[in-house]
Amino acid sequence: MNKKILLSLLFTFGLCFTSCSDYLEVNPATGFTQAEVFGSESEIHSAVAGIYTLMLSDDVYSNRLAFVFNPNTDVEMSGISTNAVNVNGSDIACFQPKPYWTTLNSTWNAMYKIINLSNDVIEGIENSDIYKADPKDKASNITQMYGEAKTLRAMVYLDMIRIWGDVVFRTKSSVGGEDFTVGVTDRNKILEFLIDDLKSVEPLMQYPNQLDFGTERASKSFNQGLIGLLALTRGGWALRPDTSNPSSVGKMVRGDNYEMYYDIAIKYLGKVIDEKHHDLKLSYSDFWKQQNNWVTPVDDDVMFSLALLKGTSGEYGYSIGVPITGQVIQPGSSAPVTNPYGGASGSLSLCGTYLYSFDKKDLRRDVTCAPYSYDVNLNQVIRLDLAKLATGKWSKLYEEKALGAASTKSTGVNFAWMRFSDVLLMYAEAVNERVGPREDARECLRRVRRRAFDKASWPDKVDNYVASKTSPELFFNAIMEERAWEFGGESKRKFDLARWNKYGEVIYNQYNKLINWGKVANGAYVAGIGDVPGSVYWKNIPDPKNAGRTILDIQGIDQILTAKPAGYTEQVFASAWYSLNSDTQTYEPRNDIKWSFRGFINFNNATSVTPNDPLRYLCPYPSKVITDHRGNIQNYYGFNY
């Protein structure tokens, strides 16, 4: 093993441990010698902590994987108003990323740094005397950390596969003189290895309530849940290249023997459920309030949470959350007007139509969807349009101890990478795929929906709703919708749609839905489309919880209104999505409808696209990676054409 690389990484990233919070608040020993790196439990602990530290950079889970690779879907949406390529890389959302974009290269490199350090740590533990002497007949701190490193490595590889498809696969520590100009490995082979690898360490890992820092460490429960997700990914669909025609988008393919992988998912997701170390005890609202206050119970919804560091990392509550104007300098004054919470950009937006997909009694709607922002004095301001609906799960105003007027990002709010509700819905999905909507699958769906509705609504919204899903197709569609409502803004929808082979169909329907809503709002008849919210109406009312502030009373969400109520102000919504183009004198959709999905369907090609066409959701390999691998890696899917 290349101990110099490991020692360097441990020293470099260990420097921040004494000032960091959460799981990373450890004090690694200094003055390592090669023989001592894995000589004690505390040194292994420091080595594993180094893996977590690498995961918290902006190039990985603090920023890019939190929201940059997230849109566009029927839930999260980034509005693109031009057909021109954006050289800074923001057009990743419209399915036209470019190999030369620096974001792709920096994220690729950062993820391999995590994998390389994980390989070093895994091999170092395997070769250590303390690990060799461990009896391994039950879980210990040593076997837990060994499994922890393997679980983190598998998580990062899964995310790489979901972004790039086939990737370079390494499971051994780097040594001098190696040939690093290798090609990529088929993603199914990688997934199969990772599933078996995690199964081998699962019995010797510990539950969150046995670990210091609980779900901020990769536990036995998370290992089981990750095996389930890996198996569903292996058993699901994926975009595959036409190797004889690199200019082709490729086609969606399901791997051989997929049934076996759904069975694996059922087994390991079932373990999480049966072993009862997680539940949905907190209300949906209280859960997110606790997340925003840096509180993560070990026995509730969170399965694994990346421990982002206050003042150092984290976009939740800033880029991902409700926008807040941080400071304003009034004319003639040099002193800015501020508030104690600081600013928030709210860059990650939800699609405006997503708000209307919820049952109006669903308690998740008003937690997830925030059709407003806050001004510098913390009064609500209307913010609702095609791609401007804020993600309300995260807000600095939830903070019981405000971060301060100067705060921006680096909120330290954790990235909950997997939740128990995710496990429940994945289990229900897997069972339905194999045997249909069996009772245990139905109960999983009911458990998620019970938290989503007041108890008085359970007979109708939970019991009757689930009972009505009598066929595998109806039950699958219910799972598909439930995951949209449960995980809005959480970086899951894109990958769900891909493995279900529903991405092209959903984006095709979404493009046409936006146009049709605009048409109907302007008086046209479109078959299958009823009343739509052409406008909503709002007025400011006193905030009952905060004297001197105002909140919005918004009409037109629970029911569609066709006239402005007295005393309210109109906010044009779907009526603005389809109108007369003054240049062409024809009625057309708005530019951000024309071009937001342009790599798949757009104003110029819409008549030739079908919902069965493959959608290019993968990213190209970075140009530098192709150069560095000297011809052993090449782009397909039309990325160079």
MIGUGU-392057 format. One record per residue (C-alpha): residue number from 1; x, y, z; residue in one letter; chain. Coordinates in steps of 0.001 Angstrom, whole numbers, plus 500000, padded with zeros to 6 digits. Each point is the difference from the previous one (the first is absolute). Layout:
REM MIGUGU-392057
    n      xx      yy      zz  res  chain
  NUM       X       Y       Z    a      A
...
REM end
This chain:
REM MIGUGU-392057
    n      xx      yy      zz  res  chain
    1  500000  500000  500000    m      A
    2  501183  503554  499278    n      A
    3  500330  501157  503616    k      A
    4  501410  503379  498949    k      A
    5  496716  500844  498269    i      A
    6  497986  498894  503015    l      A
    7  502168  501824  502516    l      A
    8  499805  503154  497934    s      A
    9  496219  499835  499785    l      A
   10  499592  499245  503679    l      A
   11  502231  502894  500944    f      A
   12  498462  502435  497525    t      A
   13  496396  499274  500868    f      A
   14  500676  499255  503637    g      A
   15  500912  503659  500502    l      A
   16  496316  500971  499988    c      A
   17  498813  497336  502418    f      A
   18  500564  501980  503194    t      A
   19  497818  502891  498760    s      A
   20  497267  497910  498360    c      A
   21  496764  498855  501595    s      A
   22  497951  496810  499778    d      A
   23  501763  496720  499264    y      A
   24  503125  501748  498703    l      A
   25  500718  501530  503382    e      A
   26  502853  497622  500788    v      A
   27  503635  500577  500743    n      A
   28  502209  497810  497823    p      A
   29  503424  499167  501278    a      A
   30  502877  501930  498444    t      A
   31  503436  498794  498960    g      A
   32  498807  496822  498330    f      A
   33  502554  497478  498901    t      A
   34  499105  497469  497346    q      A
   35  499903  497187  502553    a      A
   36  497668  501961  502270    e      A
   37  497332  501216  497583    v      A
   38  497677  497099  500823    f      A
   39  501564  498963  503268    g      A
   40  497106  500881  502284    s      A
   41  496256  500456  499971    e      A
   42  500323  503780  500298    s      A
   43  502317  500144  496986    e      A
   44  497568  497951  497912    i      A
   45  497247  502343  501179    h      A
   46  502049  502961  498738    s      A
   47  500614  498309  496667    a      A
   48  496298  499327  499461    v      A
   49  499190  503582  501035    a      A
   50  502288  501111  497174    g      A
   51  497615  498358  497506    i      A
   52  497088  501999  501385    y      A
   53  502018  503208  499781    t      A
   54  500628  499504  496292    l      A
   55  496275  499469  499464    m      A
   56  499193  503479  501318    l      A
   57  501645  502081  497293    s      A
   58  497944  502238  497708    d      A
   59  500996  497783  497079    d      A
   60  498112  497096  501553    v      A
   61  497292  499860  502666    y      A
   62  500165  503522  501397    s      A
   63  498887  501502  496688    n      A
   64  500113  498130  496679    r      A
   65  498196  496803  501015    l      A
   66  497602  501952  502182    a      A
   67  498439  501973  497150    f      A
   68  502158  500542  496886    v      A
   69  499316  496533  498522    f      A
   70  496379  499998  501213    n      A
   71  497751  501613  497317    p      A
   72  498141  499795  497744    n      A
   73  497073  497803  500978    t      A
   74  496282  500370  500652    d      A
   75  500974  501057  503535    v      A
   76  503234  502011  499969    e      A
   77  500369  502460  497147    m      A
   78  502598  502405  498703    s      A
   79  498529  502361  497436    g      A
   80  502151  500419  496872    i      A
   81  498881  502892  497772    s      A
   82  502394  499644  497096    t      A
   83  500888  497486  497316    n      A
   84  503653  501053  500197    a      A
   85  502580  497901  501836    v      A
   86  500981  501501  503337    n      A
   87  503751  499657  500307    v      A
   88  500013  500064  503800    n      A
   89  498246  496651  500243    g      A
   90  496566  500960  501314    s      A
   91  498323  498267  497044    d      A
   92  500529  496611  501619    i      A
   93  496324  500275  500956    a      A
   94  498795  499997  496381    c      A
   95  501870  496785  499120    f      A
   96  502767  501653  497981    q      A
   97  503096  499880  502222    p      A
   98  503358  500422  498291    k      A
   99  503180  497972  500634    p      A
  100  502092  503139  500457    y      A
  101  497960  501371  502911    w      A
  102  502270  500375  503008    t      A
  103  497259  498965  502443    t      A
  104  499969  496483  498560    l      A
  105  503765  499651  500259    n      A
  106  500229  501360  503549    s      A
  107  497192  497749  501231    t      A
  108  501472  496937  498271    w      A
  109  503385  500663  501607    n      A
  110  498531  500692  503444    a      A
  111  498006  496760  499957    m      A
  112  503055  497976  499059    y      A
  113  501934  501602  502845    k      A
  114  497360  498575  502332    i      A
  115  500181  496583  498337    i      A
  116  503794  499949  500029    n      A
  117  500170  500892  503683    l      A
  118  497312  497410  500751    s      A
  119  502094  497363  498224    n      A
  120  503049  501029  502028    d      A
  121  498075  499843  503260    v      A
  122  498361  496651  499203    i      A
  123  503325  498434  499111    e      A
  124  501695  501587  502982    g      A
  125  497417  498534  502379    i      A
  126  500235  496578  498331    e      A
  127  503780  499946  500460    n      A
  128  499974  501313  503559    s      A
  129  500806  497802  502953    d      A
  130  497010  501347  501933    i      A
  131  497574  498926  497260    y      A
  132  501668  496599  499568    k      A
  133  499702  499368  503734    a      A
  134  496333  500963  500122    d      A
  135  497896  496820  500495    p      A
  136  497315  501061  497440    k      A
  137  497302  497872  501598    d      A
  138  498000  503122  500825    k      A
  139  500026  503695  499130    a      A
  140  502829  501995  501546    s      A
  141  501260  503543  499614    n      A
  142  502693  498720  497629    i      A
  143  497654  498021  497759    t      A
  144  497542  502904  500039    q      A
  145  502629  502399  498658    m      A
  146  501095  497471  497391    y      A
  147  496399  499656  498824    g      A
  148  499581  503754  500222    e      A
  149  502810  500630  497511    a      A
  150  498571  497435  497584    k      A
  151  496497  501451  500307    t      A
  152  501192  503546  499291    l      A
  153  501966  498776  496990    r      A
  154  496907  498240  498651    a      A
  155  497882  503123  500481    m      A
  156  502435  502137  498015    v      A
  157  500286  497424  497221    y      A
  158  496207  499861  499774    l      A
  159  499803  503766  499594    d      A
  160  502708  499908  497334    m      A
  161  498073  497323  498098    i      A
  162  496814  502039  500226    r      A
  163  501801  503042  498585    i      A
  164  502307  498410  497394    w      A
  165  498900  496395  499452    g      A
  166  503029  497714  499553    d      A
  167  502977  501345  501954    v      A
  168  503568  499083  500861    v      A
  169  499858  497368  502733    f      A
  170  502757  499603  502565    r      A
  171  499819  498133  503294    t      A
  172  503699  499761  500814    k      A
  173  502380  502481  501492    s      A
  174  502152  501864  497485    s      A
  175  503653  499043  499643    v      A
  176  502868  501599  498131    g      A
  177  500531  499039  496354    g      A
  178  496367  499021  499399    e      A
  179  498360  500606  496647    d      A
  180  497183  502444  500655    f      A
  181  498943  500345  496358    t      A
  182  497372  497294  500357    v      A
  183  496524  499994  498545    g      A
  184  496628  499892  501693    v      A
  185  498241  496957  501487    t      A
  186  496429  499066  499172    d      A
  187  497779  501501  502694    r      A
  188  498171  496707  500615    n      A
  189  503285  498314  500885    k      A
  190  500787  502815  502419    i      A
  191  496560  499825  501609    l      A
  192  500219  496220  500355    e      A
  193  503397  500284  501702    f      A
  194  498775  502710  502362    l      A
  195  496895  498036  500985    i      A
  196  502070  496935  500880    d      A
  197  502608  502167  501723    d      A
  198  497433  501664  502257    l      A
  199  498254  496718  500733    k      A
  200  503326  498631  501274    s      A
  201  500418  502753  502616    v      A
  202  496343  500541  500970    e      A
  203  499941  497416  502855    p      A
  204  502978  501657  501726    l      A
  205  498763  503588  499937    m      A
  206  498181  501863  502774    q      A
  207  496647  501765  500131    y      A
  208  499825  503802  500282    p      A
  209  499034  499885  503682    n      A
  210  503213  498080  500677    q      A
  211  502191  502617  498329    l      A
  212  501342  503293  501197    d      A
  213  498439  502589  497641    f      A
  214  497247  497559  499003    g      A
  215  498740  500441  496454    t      A
  216  502879  502331  499136    e      A
  217  501951  496772  499606    r      A
  218  499323  497232  497493    a      A
  219  498278  497428  502194    s      A
  220  498714  496464  499567    k      A
  221  496543  501396  499199    s      A
  222  501408  502255  497294    f      A
  223  502065  497122  498614    n      A
  224  496778  497977  499651    q      A
  225  498127  502885  498413    g      A
  226  502856  500654  497593    l      A
  227  500083  496331  498966    i      A
  228  496320  500390  499176    g      A
  229  500578  503117  497911    l      A
  230  502992  498453  498216    l      A
  231  497869  496956  499207    a      A
  232  497105  502086  498676    l      A
  233  502457  501944  497864    t      A
  234  501477  496755  498659    r      A
  235  496520  498562  499415    g      A
  236  498687  503180  498414    g      A
  237  500495  501702  496658    w      A
  238  502977  502011  498799    a      A
  239  501034  501955  496933    l      A
  240  502480  497944  497980    r      A
  241  502190  501220  497133    p      A
  242  499852  498913  496391    d      A
  243  503704  499208  499746    t      A
  244  499782  499750  496219    s      A
  245  498607  503517  499771    n      A
  246  501378  502436  502610    p      A
  247  497735  502753  498671    s      A
  248  496901  498051  501045    s      A
  249  498255  500830  503273    v      A
  250  499976  496261  500760    g      A
  251  497154  497956  501398    k      A
  252  498485  499027  503332    m      A
  253  500882  496442  501001    v      A
  254  499171  497828  502980    r      A
  255  502695  497657  501254    g      A
  256  499767  496230  499830    d      A
  257  498666  498111  503004    n      A
  258  498444  503143  501463    y      A
  259  497513  497937  502038    e      A
  260  502814  498732  502222    m      A
  261  500972  503548  500871    y      A
  262  496469  500951  500962    y      A
  263  500053  496986  502327    d      A
  264  503235  501272  501547    i      A
  265  498398  503404  500469    a      A
  266  496991  498412  501710    i      A
  267  502253  498067  502369    k      A
  268  502217  502869  501113    y      A
  269  497417  502778  500008    l      A
  270  497807  497572  501919    g      A
  271  502757  499664  502595    k      A
  272  499944  503740  500610    v      A
  273  496249  499893  500517    i      A
  274  499911  496824  502114    d      A
  275  502892  500972  502274    e      A
  276  498099  503172  501001    k      A
  277  502895  502375  500547    h      A
  278  498241  502708  497967    h      A
  279  496499  501411  499906    d      A
  280  497964  503055  498973    l      A
  281  499185  501269  503500    k      A
  282  500579  503698  499416    l      A
  283  497436  501875  497970    s      A
  284  501127  501045  496540    y      A
  285  500205  503638  501098    s      A
  286  501868  499265  503234    d      A
  287  502441  497743  498180    f      A
  288  501106  502813  497695    w      A
  289  500080  502558  502807    k      A
  290  502405  497736  501864    q      A
  291  502138  499558  496897    q      A
  292  500292  503777  499689    n      A
  293  501078  500160  503640    n      A
  294  502793  497455  499553    w      A
  295  498109  497262  501875    v      A
  296  499829  496471  498583    t      A
  297  498415  497331  502246    p      A
  298  501612  496590  499614    v      A
  299  496749  498015  500049    d      A
  300  497708  501945  497683    d      A
  301  499929  500750  496263    d      A
  302  503656  500660  499143    v      A
  303  501982  496930  498954    m      A
  304  503218  501810  499089    f      A
  305  500764  503684  500199    s      A
  306  503152  501719  498788    l      A
  307  501237  502116  502893    a      A
  308  500515  503341  498304    l      A
  309  501855  502591  502028    l      A
  310  498580  503294  501195    k      A
  311  502072  502871  498629    g      A
  312  501917  497650  497694    t      A
  313  497635  498090  497708    s      A
  314  496378  499489  499096    g      A
  315  497474  501479  497570    e      A
  316  496826  498896  501833    y      A
  317  498192  503090  501226    g      A
  318  501910  502155  497517    y      A
  319  499977  498826  496366    s      A
  320  497486  497299  500922    i      A
  321  497210  501634  501921    g      A
  322  497886  503111  500349    v      A
  323  501677  503158  498602    p      A
  324  500739  502852  502409    i      A
  325  501354  503442  499159    t      A
  326  503048  500219  502217    g      A
  327  500668  503725  500040    q      A
  328  498879  503169  498281    v      A
  329  501727  503380  499900    i      A
  330  497378  502706  499870    q      A
  331  500594  503115  497856    p      A
  332  501889  502616  501967    g      A
  333  501092  497539  502678    s      A
  334  503310  498205  500410    s      A
  335  498749  497526  502603    a      A
  336  498234  496959  498507    p      A
  337  496641  498771  501206    v      A
  338  500465  496404  501131    t      A
  339  498235  497174  501798    n      A
  340  501439  497506  502503    p      A
  341  499776  497050  497583    y      A
  342  502068  501361  497119    g      A
  343  499260  499322  496347    g      A
  344  498909  496964  498001    a      A
  345  499963  499697  496208    s      A
  346  497484  497158  499610    g      A
  347  501680  498983  496732    s      A
  348  498405  496545  499905    l      A
  349  496433  500475  498822    s      A
  350  497037  497708  499631    l      A
  351  497714  500036  496978    c      A
  352  496893  502092  500581    g      A
  353  497711  497175  498865    t      A
  354  501440  497754  502746    y      A
  355  498174  502086  502619    l      A
  356  496693  499053  498374    y      A
  357  500791  496285  499833    s      A
  358  499453  499589  503753    f      A
  359  496733  499116  501637    d      A
  360  499021  503239  501740    k      A
  361  499810  498113  503317    k      A
  362  503544  498637  499626    d      A
  363  502027  501512  502834    l      A
  364  503186  499656  497952    r      A
  365  498877  502564  497440    r      A
  366  500383  503109  502125    d      A
  367  503213  498700  501541    v      A
  368  501588  499188  496631    t      A
  369  498627  502789  497802    c      A
  370  500624  503641  500921    a      A
  371  498350  502399  497505    p      A
  372  501726  502923  501675    y      A
  373  503328  501493  501036    s      A
  374  500884  502396  502832    y      A
  375  501133  503594  499729    d      A
  376  502739  501411  502201    v      A
  377  497439  500752  502731    n      A
  378  498755  496394  499854    l      A
  379  496661  500788  498414    n      A
  380  498773  497450  497467    q      A
  381  500083  500943  496309    v      A
  382  498113  498074  497301    i      A
  383  502277  497692  497983    r      A
  384  498104  497619  497756    l      A
  385  500682  499315  496347    d      A
  386  500963  497221  497630    l      A
  387  503375  499294  501634    a      A
  388  500083  502255  503071    k      A
  389  498173  497990  502637    l      A
  390  502347  499853  503004    a      A
  391  500826  496820  501894    t      A
  392  498445  500626  503400    g      A
  393  501530  497053  501869    k      A
  394  503021  502124  500732    w      A
  395  499822  503532  501342    s      A
  396  502268  502092  502161    k      A
  397  496877  501242  501740    l      A
  398  499615  496560  501571    y      A
  399  503232  500628  501929    e      A
  400  499460  500350  503732    e      A
  401  503438  501607  500189    k      A
  402  500500  502173  496929    a      A
  403  503318  499779  498148    l      A
  404  500366  503773  499849    g      A
  405  499395  502904  497668    a      A
  406  503178  499350  498001    a      A
  407  499297  496311  499409    s      A
  408  499503  498691  496482    t      A
  409  500751  496378  499121    k      A
  410  501992  497478  502064    s      A
  411  496987  499510  502249    t      A
  412  501176  496613  501273    g      A
  413  496514  498527  499536    v      A
  414  500496  496313  499295    n      A
  415  499425  498268  496663    f      A
  416  497546  497177  500814    a      A
  417  501134  497663  497210    w      A
  418  497575  497182  500893    m      A
  419  496843  500013  502123    r      A
  420  497863  497199  501420    f      A
  421  497044  501120  497868    s      A
  422  502290  499309  497030    d      A
  423  500518  496445  501267    v      A
  424  496258  499470  500494    l      A
  425  499173  501138  496470    l      A
  426  502886  498073  498415    m      A
  427  498848  496847  501790    y      A
  428  496433  500533  498801    a      A
  429  501299  500525  496465    e      A
  430  502137  496860  500051    a      A
  431  497229  497776  501377    v      A
  432  497543  501358  497447    n      A
  433  502456  499285  497184    e      A
  434  500295  496363  501037    r      A
  435  496545  499008  501287    v      A
  436  497726  503028  499703    g      A
  437  498546  502190  502791    p      A
  438  500370  497501  502838    r      A
  439  498771  501051  503448    e      A
  440  503471  500795  501381    d      A
  441  500629  502293  497022    a      A
  442  496648  501684  500583    r      A
  443  500847  500550  503652    e      A
  444  503257  501702  499051    c      A
  445  498087  502448  497809    l      A
  446  497457  500529  502767    r      A
  447  502757  500782  502512    r      A
  448  501358  502776  497792    v      A
  449  496538  501446  499334    r      A
  450  498956  499914  503657    r      A
  451  502641  502593  500743    r      A
  452  498843  502031  496998    a      A
  453  496400  500479  501171    f      A
  454  498151  500888  503191    d      A
  455  498687  496934  501791    k      A
  456  496407  500989  499230    a      A
  457  500801  499600  496278    s      A
  458  501556  496539  500275    w      A
  459  496879  497986  499058    p      A
  460  499758  501822  496670    d      A
  461  503526  501204  499214    k      A
  462  501876  496974  501327    v      A
  463  497858  496876  500267    d      A
  464  497617  500522  497090    n      A
  465  502696  501551  497838    y      A
  466  502367  497051  500403    v      A
  467  497180  497460  499682    a      A
  468  499085  501515  496625    s      A
  469  503388  499081  498532    k      A
  470  498943  496487  499106    t      A
  471  502384  499135  497157    s      A
  472  503811  500085  499714    p      A
  473  499699  502855  497503    e      A
  474  497746  502109  502232    l      A
  475  502179  499296  503027    f      A
  476  503187  500894  498139    f      A
  477  498471  503278  498844    n      A
  478  499075  500715  503615    a      A
  479  503602  499364  501085    i      A
  480  501254  502231  497209    m      A
  481  497734  502850  501121    e      A
  482  500702  499440  503698    e      A
  483  503734  500319  499494    r      A
  484  499423  503299  498198    a      A
  485  497973  501370  502918    w      A
  486  502288  498589  502696    e      A
  487  503422  500986  498645    f      A
  488  499553  503328  498214    g      A
  489  503335  501842  499854    g      A
  490  502019  497060  501372    e      A
  491  501992  498991  496895    s      A
  492  498125  496736  499423    k      A
  493  497441  500540  497248    r      A
  494  502395  500008  497055    k      A
  495  501522  496666  500954    f      A
  496  496620  498428  500813    d      A
  497  498605  500930  496585    l      A
  498  503073  498600  498261    a      A
  499  499943  496566  501658    r      A
  500  496253  499737  499407    w      A
  501  500440  500814  496292    n      A
  502  497531  502836  500500    k      A
  503  502238  503016  499480    y      A
  504  499248  500621  496320    g      A
  505  496277  499457  500525    e      A
  506  499867  502364  502993    v      A
  507  501927  502809  498297    i      A
  508  497953  499612  496801    y      A
  509  496818  500298  502044    n      A
  510  501385  502860  502074    q      A
  511  500929  502053  496923    y      A
  512  496531  499567  498551    n      A
  513  498311  500562  503363    k      A
  514  501653  503404  500361    l      A
  515  498880  501014  496506    i      A
  516  496479  498684  500513    n      A
  517  499614  501766  503326    w      A
  518  500995  503224  498244    g      A
  519  497489  499397  497225    k      A
  520  497124  499189  502360    v      A
  521  500829  502969  502222    a      A
  522  499600  502182  496916    n      A
  523  496588  498620  499138    g      A
  524  500771  497071  497692    a      A
  525  498511  496541  500329    y      A
  526  502436  497100  500379    v      A
  527  498613  496488  500378    a      A
  528  500749  498509  503414    g      A
  529  500942  503334  501586    i      A
  530  497534  501524  502452    g      A
  531  500260  503320  501784    d      A
  532  503553  501216  500529    v      A
  533  501392  502785  502208    p      A
  534  500332  502861  497546    g      A
  535  500770  502298  502931    s      A
  536  500223  499895  503760    v      A
  537  499084  502874  502289    y      A
  538  501699  501229  503128    w      A
  539  499971  502566  502744    k      A
  540  502192  500692  503009    n      A
  541  498620  499151  503432    i      A
  542  501644  500279  503440    p      A
  543  502240  497092  500936    d      A
  544  498292  498488  503067    p      A
  545  503306  498610  501270    k      A
  546  502206  503063  499466    n      A
  547  498771  503466  500878    a      A
  548  500831  502651  497433    g      A
  549  500425  497547  497110    r      A
  550  497574  498984  497278    t      A
  551  499261  496721  498252    i      A
  552  498030  499325  496843    l      A
  553  496410  498900  499723    d      A
  554  499999  498317  496558    i      A
  555  496777  499060  498236    q      A
  556  499922  497744  496951    g      A
  557  501939  496998  501285    i      A
  558  497360  497962  501843    d      A
  559  497472  500900  497325    q      A
  560  500340  501537  496547    i      A
  561  498701  503581  499844    l      A
  562  498960  501815  496836    t      A
  563  499554  503456  501534    a      A
  564  502005  502120  502405    k      A
  565  498534  500071  503516    p      A
  566  499489  503451  501449    a      A
  567  503070  501344  501739    g      A
  568  502438  497575  498370    y      A
  569  502786  500550  497449    t      A
  570  500261  497835  496893    e      A
  571  503066  497864  499353    q      A
  572  499808  498709  496421    v      A
  573  500843  496311  499841    f      A
  574  499120  497625  497132    a      A
  575  498441  502822  497969    s      A
  576  503526  501231  499276    a      A
  577  501217  496666  498664    w      A
  578  498431  500264  496541    y      A
  579  499455  503330  498279    s      A
  580  500311  502040  496802    l      A
  581  503563  500414  498705    n      A
  582  500124  503613  498842    s      A
  583  502770  499217  497488    d      A
  584  498347  497040  498275    t      A
  585  496389  500922  500788    q      A
  586  499361  496399  500991    t      A
  587  499075  498500  503344    y      A
  588  502928  498163  501533    e      A
  589  501121  498592  503334    p      A
  590  502309  502086  502127    r      A
  591  503743  499643  499404    n      A
  592  500682  498031  503174    d      A
  593  497442  497431  498851    i      A
  594  501485  499909  496518    k      A
  595  503545  499306  501150    w      A
  596  500117  498618  503562    s      A
  597  500011  496394  498702    f      A
  598  501631  500808  496683    r      A
  599  502430  497065  499959    g      A
  600  496956  497722  499815    f      A
  601  496907  501968  498961    i      A
  602  499783  503633  498976    n      A
  603  498094  502479  497859    f      A
  604  501808  498932  496820    n      A
  605  499774  496196  500298    n      A
  606  496867  499387  502092    a      A
  607  497948  498519  497146    t      A
  608  502599  497283  499370    s      A
  609  500573  498932  503634    v      A
  610  498015  497190  501611    t      A
  611  499662  499041  503683    p      A
  612  501791  496727  499241    n      A
  613  503180  501674  498759    d      A
  614  503080  499570  502227    p      A
  615  500962  503093  501962    l      A
  616  503714  500767  500391    r      A
  617  500122  500444  503767    y      A
  618  503663  498983  500361    l      A
  619  502922  502414  499900    c      A
  620  502984  499741  497639    p      A
  621  503403  498970  501241    y      A
  622  502065  503147  500575    p      A
  623  502340  500911  497142    s      A
  624  503061  499796  502248    k      A
  625  499051  496496  501121    v      A
  626  499842  498871  496378    i      A
  627  503380  501586  499303    t      A
  628  501603  498541  503133    d      A
  629  498802  496490  499158    h      A
  630  501612  500172  496540    r      A
  631  497173  498644  497927    g      A
  632  498774  497331  502411    n      A
  633  496933  502085  500863    i      A
  634  497716  501667  497494    q      A
  635  496664  501778  500075    n      A
  636  496838  498605  498457    y      A
  637  496379  501208  500148    y      A
  638  500724  502709  497418    g      A
  639  502109  502070  502385    f      A
  640  502667  500767  497393    n      A
  641  497652  500550  497074    y      A
REM end
